[in-house]
Amino acid sequence: MTFDIKRMEEIYDLKNGLVDSPHRHDFYIILLVFKAKGTHIIDFNEFLLENHQVFFLSPGQVHQMIELEKSFGWVITFSRQFLVKNNIDYRFIEDINLFQDYGYTPPLSLNKIQFNQLNQYTQEIFETFNSDSKFRLAAIGAWIKLFLIYSNNICSTHPKDPQQLQTGSLILTSYRDLVEQQFAKWHKVQQYAEALHVTPDHLNRTIKSLIGKTAKEYLQSRIIIEAKRLLTFSENSTKEIGYGLGFTEPANFSNFFKKCTGHSPTTFKKNR
């Protein structure tokens, strides 16, 4: 599967309104909600499921929909291969800052005009997908890009100084890439700062100015989300999970997890 689009109400009917267990997919998801009531849990954070919202989920994110009544809207799914085939650069997905790989990913609330515009793009996508057009996937790729650009414009809050934005964005992109590669080995911001040739203080300030959390908070969140995912889906013991995440002593992993979440890894795993 490289691309698909479905109506939320059809999915609800297919499931007979039953709630799914927490699960994850290996593709991107856009959830454009027209009417809904319930809860959407993403990476263990709960968000109200309401009218006129749009959610963006990345591959690997854990989510669960708890609908109190039938929802109406659209579910768009596409793979990384779809992006490649349609010449949508992965950096574009990163730069628009709508899809987060993990952590706190609240929905984008829309006014009537904004919803109607995104719904119009989605209608075009749906009609094109169900046509026999020779270049339908290329056309869909163009509509998807318009959808994402419009969404990004709704929520953009850029610093006034373009030079500050450009420099900060380069550091943020490099830091995110490095965290993704090394979070199970490097647990100190100083290690990332040295690799990026900046001071830890500068790295913390820059990251916080762009995403609202320091480099240290970002790193800790990445480790915790991975720990929660493994505790939920892996059959490994908490000791093995901690070791896999770079903690040489089980007590260190347990203390870190409890400090960040308020409860022990064992308690979290039992509750799941």
Sine and cosine of phi, psi and omega as CSV:
sin_phi,cos_phi,sin_psi,cos_psi,sin_omega,cos_omega
0.00,0.00,0.86,-0.51,0.08,-1.00
-0.96,-0.27,-0.47,0.88,0.02,-1.00
-0.43,-0.90,0.57,-0.82,0.10,-0.99
-0.37,-0.93,0.41,-0.91,0.08,-1.00
-0.59,-0.81,0.74,-0.67,-0.02,-1.00
-0.65,-0.76,0.34,-0.94,0.10,-0.99
-1.00,0.07,0.64,-0.77,0.00,-1.00
-0.87,0.50,-0.61,0.79,-0.04,-1.00
-0.92,0.39,-0.53,0.85,0.04,-1.00
-0.93,0.35,-0.65,0.76,0.03,-1.00
-0.90,0.44,-0.65,0.76,0.03,-1.00
-0.86,0.51,-0.70,0.71,-0.01,-1.00
-0.91,0.41,-0.64,0.77,0.01,-1.00
-0.89,0.46,-0.55,0.84,0.01,-1.00
-1.00,0.01,-0.01,1.00,-0.08,-1.00
0.82,0.57,0.51,0.86,0.04,-1.00
0.97,0.24,0.07,1.00,-0.02,-1.00
-0.96,0.27,0.53,-0.85,-0.02,-1.00
-1.00,0.07,0.75,-0.66,0.07,-1.00
-0.95,0.31,0.41,-0.91,0.20,-0.98
-0.96,0.28,0.36,-0.93,0.11,-0.99
-0.82,0.57,0.72,-0.70,-0.06,-1.00
-0.49,-0.87,0.13,-0.99,0.04,-1.00
-0.63,-0.78,0.39,-0.92,-0.03,-1.00
-0.84,-0.54,0.28,-0.96,0.03,-1.00
-0.97,-0.24,0.49,0.87,0.03,-1.00
-0.63,-0.78,0.20,-0.98,0.04,-1.00
-0.98,0.18,0.52,-0.85,0.03,-1.00
-0.75,-0.66,0.75,-0.67,0.20,-0.98
-0.90,-0.43,0.82,-0.57,-0.02,-1.00
-0.90,-0.43,0.97,-0.24,0.03,-1.00
-0.99,-0.15,0.93,-0.36,-0.14,-0.99
-0.98,-0.17,0.85,-0.53,0.11,-0.99
-1.00,0.01,-0.77,0.64,-0.01,-1.00
-0.59,-0.81,0.77,-0.63,-0.01,-1.00
-0.27,-0.96,0.36,-0.93,0.07,-1.00
-0.53,-0.85,0.83,-0.55,-0.01,-1.00
0.42,-0.91,-0.54,-0.84,-0.05,-1.00
-0.68,-0.73,0.64,-0.77,0.11,-0.99
-0.87,-0.49,0.90,-0.44,-0.02,-1.00
-0.99,-0.17,0.86,-0.52,-0.02,-1.00
-0.81,-0.59,0.86,-0.51,-0.02,-1.00
0.75,0.66,0.70,0.71,0.13,-0.99
0.95,0.32,0.22,0.98,0.15,-0.99
-0.94,-0.33,0.69,-0.72,-0.04,-1.00
-0.99,-0.12,0.71,-0.70,0.07,-1.00
-0.78,-0.63,0.62,-0.79,0.05,-1.00
-0.92,0.38,0.69,-0.73,0.07,-1.00
-1.00,-0.09,0.93,-0.36,-0.13,-0.99
-0.72,-0.70,0.03,-1.00,0.02,-1.00
-0.94,0.35,0.51,-0.86,0.12,-0.99
0.82,0.58,0.91,0.41,0.06,-1.00
-0.73,-0.69,0.31,-0.95,0.19,-0.98
-0.66,-0.75,0.78,-0.63,0.04,-1.00
-0.96,-0.29,0.55,-0.83,0.07,-1.00
-0.80,-0.60,0.87,-0.49,-0.01,-1.00
-0.87,-0.49,0.65,-0.76,0.02,-1.00
-0.99,-0.10,0.34,-0.94,0.09,-1.00
-0.82,0.57,0.71,-0.71,0.05,-1.00
1.00,-0.08,-0.27,0.96,0.00,-1.00
-0.95,0.32,0.66,-0.75,0.02,-1.00
-1.00,0.07,0.75,-0.66,0.05,-1.00
-0.54,-0.84,0.31,-0.95,-0.01,-1.00
-0.45,-0.89,0.77,-0.64,0.05,-1.00
-0.98,-0.19,0.80,-0.60,0.08,-1.00
-0.88,-0.47,0.99,-0.14,-0.08,-1.00
-0.99,-0.10,0.82,-0.57,0.02,-1.00
-0.99,0.12,-0.27,0.96,0.10,-1.00
-0.41,-0.91,0.13,-0.99,-0.04,-1.00
-0.88,0.47,0.76,-0.65,0.03,-1.00
-1.00,-0.06,0.45,-0.89,0.04,-1.00
-0.79,-0.61,0.71,-0.71,-0.02,-1.00
0.39,-0.92,-0.44,-0.90,-0.10,-1.00
-0.75,-0.66,0.56,-0.83,0.15,-0.99
-0.85,-0.53,0.91,-0.41,0.01,-1.00
-0.95,-0.32,0.78,-0.62,0.02,-1.00
-0.80,-0.61,0.65,-0.76,0.06,-1.00
-0.46,-0.89,0.46,-0.89,-0.09,-1.00
-0.99,-0.13,0.16,-0.99,0.10,-0.99
-0.89,0.45,-0.56,0.83,0.03,-1.00
-0.89,0.46,-0.58,0.81,0.04,-1.00
-0.89,0.46,-0.66,0.75,0.03,-1.00
-0.88,0.47,-0.71,0.70,-0.02,-1.00
-0.88,0.47,-0.73,0.68,-0.05,-1.00
-0.89,0.45,-0.46,0.89,-0.05,-1.00
-0.96,-0.27,0.31,0.95,0.09,-1.00
0.83,0.56,0.58,0.81,0.10,-0.99
-0.99,-0.13,0.95,-0.32,-0.09,-1.00
-0.90,0.43,0.66,-0.75,0.06,-1.00
-0.85,0.53,-0.53,0.85,0.02,-1.00
-0.90,0.43,-0.50,0.86,0.06,-1.00
-0.89,0.46,-0.69,0.72,0.02,-1.00
-0.88,0.47,-0.62,0.78,0.02,-1.00
-0.94,0.34,-0.68,0.73,-0.09,-1.00
-0.92,0.39,-0.56,0.83,-0.01,-1.00
-0.95,0.30,-0.32,0.95,0.16,-0.99
0.87,0.50,0.51,0.86,0.05,-1.00
-1.00,-0.09,-0.63,0.77,0.01,-1.00
-1.00,-0.04,0.84,-0.54,0.08,-1.00
-0.95,-0.31,0.62,-0.78,-0.03,-1.00
-0.95,0.32,-0.34,0.94,-0.08,-1.00
-0.21,-0.98,0.16,-0.99,0.22,-0.97
1.00,0.10,-0.58,-0.81,-0.16,-0.99
-0.99,0.16,0.96,-0.27,-0.06,-1.00
-0.79,-0.62,0.97,0.24,-0.02,-1.00
-0.94,0.35,0.35,-0.94,0.05,-1.00
-0.96,0.28,0.32,-0.95,0.11,-0.99
-1.00,-0.07,0.87,-0.49,0.02,-1.00
-0.99,0.15,0.67,-0.75,-0.11,-0.99
-0.86,-0.50,0.62,-0.79,0.19,-0.98
-0.99,0.12,0.03,-1.00,-0.10,-0.99
-0.88,0.48,-0.68,0.73,-0.02,-1.00
-0.90,0.43,-0.70,0.71,0.00,-1.00
-0.90,0.44,-0.69,0.72,0.02,-1.00
-0.88,0.47,-0.71,0.70,-0.04,-1.00
-0.87,0.49,-0.60,0.80,0.02,-1.00
-0.92,0.39,-0.73,0.69,0.02,-1.00
-0.92,0.40,-0.58,0.82,0.03,-1.00
-0.92,0.40,-0.58,0.82,0.04,-1.00
-0.91,0.42,-0.69,0.72,0.07,-1.00
-0.86,0.51,-0.68,0.74,-0.06,-1.00
-0.92,0.38,-0.62,0.79,0.07,-1.00
-0.87,0.50,-0.67,0.74,0.04,-1.00
-0.89,0.46,-0.67,0.75,0.02,-1.00
-0.88,0.47,-0.72,0.70,-0.03,-1.00
-0.89,0.47,-0.72,0.69,-0.03,-1.00
-0.92,0.40,-0.63,0.78,0.02,-1.00
-0.92,0.38,-0.66,0.75,-0.01,-1.00
-0.88,0.47,-0.58,0.81,-0.04,-1.00
-1.00,-0.06,0.19,0.98,0.07,-1.00
-0.99,-0.10,0.06,-1.00,0.05,-1.00
-0.94,-0.33,0.44,0.90,0.01,-1.00
-0.86,0.51,0.68,-0.73,-0.04,-1.00
-0.88,0.47,-0.61,0.79,-0.06,-1.00
-0.94,-0.35,0.60,0.80,-0.12,-0.99
-0.90,0.43,-0.62,0.78,-0.01,-1.00
-0.93,0.37,-0.57,0.82,0.07,-1.00
-0.91,0.41,-0.65,0.76,0.03,-1.00
-0.91,0.42,-0.66,0.75,0.03,-1.00
-0.88,0.47,-0.66,0.75,0.05,-1.00
-0.85,0.53,-0.64,0.77,0.02,-1.00
-0.93,0.38,-0.66,0.75,0.03,-1.00
-0.91,0.41,-0.64,0.77,0.03,-1.00
-0.87,0.49,-0.68,0.74,-0.01,-1.00
-0.90,0.44,-0.66,0.75,0.06,-1.00
-0.88,0.47,-0.67,0.74,0.03,-1.00
-0.85,0.53,-0.73,0.68,-0.05,-1.00
-0.94,0.35,-0.64,0.77,0.03,-1.00
-0.90,0.44,-0.69,0.72,0.01,-1.00
-0.89,0.45,-0.68,0.73,0.02,-1.00
-0.89,0.46,-0.67,0.74,0.01,-1.00
-0.89,0.45,-0.61,0.79,0.01,-1.00
-0.91,0.41,-0.48,0.88,0.02,-1.00
-0.92,0.39,-0.65,0.76,-0.16,-0.99
-0.96,-0.29,0.08,1.00,-0.05,-1.00
-0.94,0.34,0.74,-0.68,0.11,-0.99
-0.69,-0.72,1.00,0.10,-0.10,-1.00
-1.00,-0.01,0.53,-0.84,0.12,-0.99
-0.86,0.51,0.39,-0.92,-0.05,-1.00
-0.94,0.35,-0.53,0.85,-0.07,-1.00
-1.00,0.04,0.94,-0.34,-0.03,-1.00
-0.86,0.51,-0.58,0.81,0.00,-1.00
-0.91,0.42,-0.65,0.76,0.04,-1.00
-0.89,0.46,-0.67,0.75,0.01,-1.00
-0.89,0.46,-0.74,0.68,-0.05,-1.00
-0.89,0.45,-0.74,0.67,-0.01,-1.00
-0.89,0.45,-0.72,0.69,0.00,-1.00
-0.89,0.46,-0.65,0.76,-0.01,-1.00
-0.90,0.44,-0.61,0.79,0.03,-1.00
-0.90,0.44,-0.67,0.75,0.02,-1.00
-0.91,0.41,-0.69,0.72,0.00,-1.00
-0.87,0.49,-0.72,0.69,0.00,-1.00
-0.88,0.48,-0.71,0.70,0.00,-1.00
-0.91,0.42,-0.64,0.77,0.00,-1.00
-0.91,0.42,-0.71,0.70,0.02,-1.00
-0.86,0.51,-0.71,0.70,0.01,-1.00
-0.87,0.50,-0.69,0.72,-0.05,-1.00
-0.93,0.38,-0.66,0.75,0.04,-1.00
-0.87,0.49,-0.68,0.73,-0.02,-1.00
-0.89,0.46,-0.55,0.84,0.00,-1.00
-0.98,0.17,-0.56,0.83,-0.25,-0.97
-0.86,-0.51,0.01,1.00,-0.16,-0.99
-0.87,0.50,-0.42,0.91,0.01,-1.00
-0.99,0.12,-0.05,1.00,0.00,-1.00
-0.86,-0.51,-0.69,0.73,-0.04,-1.00
-0.98,-0.20,0.88,-0.47,-0.02,-1.00
-0.93,-0.37,0.08,1.00,-0.03,-1.00
-0.88,-0.47,0.69,-0.72,0.00,-1.00
-0.87,0.49,-0.53,0.85,-0.02,-1.00
-0.85,0.52,-0.58,0.81,0.00,-1.00
-0.90,0.44,-0.64,0.77,0.01,-1.00
-0.95,0.30,-0.65,0.76,0.01,-1.00
-0.88,0.48,-0.68,0.74,0.02,-1.00
-0.89,0.45,-0.67,0.75,0.00,-1.00
-0.91,0.41,-0.49,0.87,-0.02,-1.00
-1.00,-0.10,0.00,1.00,0.04,-1.00
0.88,0.48,0.66,0.75,0.12,-0.99
-0.72,-0.70,0.18,-0.98,0.05,-1.00
-0.99,0.12,0.45,-0.89,0.05,-1.00
-0.83,0.55,-0.62,0.78,-0.01,-1.00
-0.90,0.43,-0.70,0.72,0.02,-1.00
-0.90,0.43,-0.65,0.76,0.01,-1.00
-0.90,0.44,-0.71,0.70,0.02,-1.00
-0.87,0.50,-0.73,0.68,-0.03,-1.00
-0.90,0.44,-0.68,0.73,-0.04,-1.00
-0.91,0.43,-0.74,0.68,-0.02,-1.00
-0.89,0.45,-0.67,0.74,-0.02,-1.00
-0.91,0.42,-0.59,0.80,-0.01,-1.00
-0.91,0.41,-0.41,0.91,-0.06,-1.00
-0.99,-0.16,-0.57,0.82,-0.08,-1.00
-0.83,-0.55,-0.01,1.00,0.09,-1.00
1.00,0.09,0.03,1.00,0.08,-1.00
-0.68,-0.74,0.48,-0.88,-0.03,-1.00
-0.95,0.30,0.20,-0.98,0.06,-1.00
-0.86,0.51,-0.63,0.78,0.01,-1.00
-0.90,0.44,-0.71,0.71,0.00,-1.00
-0.90,0.44,-0.64,0.77,0.03,-1.00
-0.88,0.48,-0.72,0.69,-0.01,-1.00
-0.90,0.45,-0.72,0.70,0.01,-1.00
-0.89,0.46,-0.65,0.76,0.02,-1.00
-0.88,0.47,-0.64,0.77,-0.01,-1.00
-0.90,0.43,-0.66,0.75,0.00,-1.00
-0.92,0.40,-0.68,0.73,-0.04,-1.00
-0.91,0.42,-0.69,0.72,0.01,-1.00
-0.88,0.47,-0.67,0.74,0.03,-1.00
-0.90,0.43,-0.64,0.77,0.04,-1.00
-0.88,0.47,-0.70,0.72,0.00,-1.00
-0.90,0.44,-0.65,0.76,0.02,-1.00
-0.89,0.46,-0.70,0.71,-0.02,-1.00
-0.93,0.38,-0.63,0.78,0.03,-1.00
-0.91,0.41,-0.48,0.88,0.00,-1.00
-0.99,0.15,-0.68,0.73,-0.17,-0.99
-0.95,-0.31,-0.36,0.93,-0.07,-1.00
-1.00,0.04,0.50,-0.87,0.08,-1.00
-1.00,0.00,-0.03,1.00,-0.01,-1.00
-0.93,0.37,0.43,-0.90,0.06,-1.00
-0.95,0.30,0.28,-0.96,0.03,-1.00
-0.88,0.47,-0.55,0.83,0.03,-1.00
-0.89,0.45,-0.71,0.70,-0.01,-1.00
-0.92,0.40,-0.63,0.77,0.02,-1.00
-0.90,0.43,-0.71,0.70,0.03,-1.00
-0.87,0.49,-0.68,0.73,0.01,-1.00
-0.90,0.45,-0.65,0.76,0.02,-1.00
-0.91,0.42,-0.39,0.92,0.01,-1.00
-0.99,-0.10,0.18,0.98,0.13,-0.99
1.00,-0.09,0.19,0.98,0.04,-1.00
-0.99,-0.13,0.90,-0.43,-0.09,-1.00
-0.97,0.25,-0.38,0.93,0.02,-1.00
-0.86,-0.50,0.73,-0.68,0.03,-1.00
-0.81,0.58,-0.59,0.81,-0.02,-1.00
-0.90,0.44,-0.59,0.81,0.00,-1.00
-0.91,0.41,-0.68,0.74,0.04,-1.00
-0.90,0.43,-0.72,0.70,-0.01,-1.00
-0.88,0.48,-0.70,0.72,-0.01,-1.00
-0.91,0.42,-0.67,0.74,0.01,-1.00
-0.89,0.45,-0.72,0.69,-0.04,-1.00
-0.90,0.44,-0.69,0.72,-0.03,-1.00
-0.93,0.38,-0.62,0.79,0.02,-1.00
-0.90,0.44,-0.61,0.79,-0.06,-1.00
-1.00,0.10,-0.48,0.88,-0.12,-0.99
-0.90,-0.44,-0.35,0.94,-0.02,-1.00
1.00,-0.06,-0.08,1.00,0.05,-1.00
-0.56,-0.83,0.27,-0.96,-0.09,-1.00
-0.98,0.21,0.35,-0.94,0.08,-1.00
-0.85,0.53,-0.62,0.78,-0.01,-1.00
-0.90,0.44,-0.69,0.73,0.02,-1.00
-0.90,0.44,-0.69,0.72,0.03,-1.00
-0.86,0.51,-0.72,0.70,-0.04,-1.00
-0.90,0.44,-0.63,0.78,0.02,-1.00
-0.91,0.42,-0.66,0.75,-0.01,-1.00
-0.92,0.39,-0.48,0.88,0.03,-1.00
-0.96,0.29,0.00,0.00,0.00,0.00
